Amino acid sequence: MATHQEHIHATDDNSRGHLQGDCESCFGLCCVALPFAASSDFAINKDAGKPCSNLQADFRCGVHTKLRKIGFRGCTVYDCFGAGQKVSQVTYSGQDWRKEPGSAKQMYEVFPIMWQLHELLWYITEALTKQAAQSLHPTLKEALEETQRLTDHSPEDILKLDIAFHRAKVNELLLQTSELVRKDAVTKYKAGKQGKTYGRGADLIGAKLKGADLRGAHLRGAYLIAADLRGADLRGADLIGADFRDTDVSGANLTETLFLTQVQLNGAKGDASTKLPPSFTRPPHWDISKA
C-alpha cells in the first residue's frame, strides 16, 4: 500500500507516474461507481453503483482484450488519473467494497471527487515544469501541496469538500500558466506574431486543419471531434478539456502541448508518426503501420 509520504515524494520531482490508473491496485471502481448509457461508446446501460456485468471477482475486466470490438470503446479511453488506487489502497486501506459492503456507497461517492483532485494534480504538476511560468511556481507549489493534502483526508472529510470552489481556485492558476506558456510559444516559434485565434470552447467539429500551425493556440475546451489535425503543429497550445474524440492527429506534433492527457490521446486517431510528449503512450488502436 502506498503511504502518505510516498505520495508526497512522488510529486517532489514533478513525476506523474502515480497519476495514471493502476488497475491492479484498484477495486474496479470505474466499473462500479460510474454510470454509462448505451451509445457509440458503450454497448449497454449501467447505473452508478452497479457493477458492470463484465467485472470479475478479482476486479479485473473479463473482456478487456476485446472492449472496442464489442462496443465498449469508452472503457478504452478512460483513465482515472490514479484516483482508483488511491481510494482503494489509501483512503480505504485496502478494504474492498465486496468484503466491506457497508462502505460501498460511500466509496462510490468518494471516487469521483478523488478523480477531480487527481486531475488537478496532473495539471499542476505539469505547470511546474514550464519555465515560462516560473514566476507562478511558488503559488503552484502551494496549490499542489494543498490539493495533495485534500486527497489524504478521510472519506467523510472528502465528501464535505467544496470541490467546485477548489477547482475554480486552481483553474485561475492554470489560466495564468497558459497565458505565459502560450505567449512564450508565440515568441519562440512565430517571432511574436500570433496567427488565427480560437476562443474557449471553440466549435471545431470536423474542422479541416491538416498541417495547420497551431503553436501557442488557445484550444481550451475546444470541440475537435472528428477534426483533421494530420501533420498539424500544436507545440505550446493549451489543450485542457479539448474534446479529441475521433480527432485525427496522425503526424501531428504534440511534443510541447500544454495540459494534454492520455484520455485525449486514447479518444483520438493517430499513427507512428504522431510526435508525443515524454511519458505518454501510443494507444493500441492507433495505426502504427503508417508513418
ABEGO torsion letter per residue (X at the ends): XBBAAAAAAAAAAGBAAAABBBAAABAGAAAAABBBBBBAABABBBBBGBBBAABBAAGBBAAAAAAAAAGBAAAAABBAGGAAAAAAAAAAGGBBAAABAAAAAAAAAAAAAAAAAAAAAAAAAAAAABAAAAAAAAAAAAAAAAAAAAAABBAAAAAABBAAAAAAAAAAAAAAAAAAAAAAAAAAAAGGBBBBBBBBGBBABGBBABGBBABGBBABGBBABGBBABGBBABGBBABGBBABGBBABGBBAAABBGBBAAAAAABBBBAABBBBBGBBBBAABBAABX
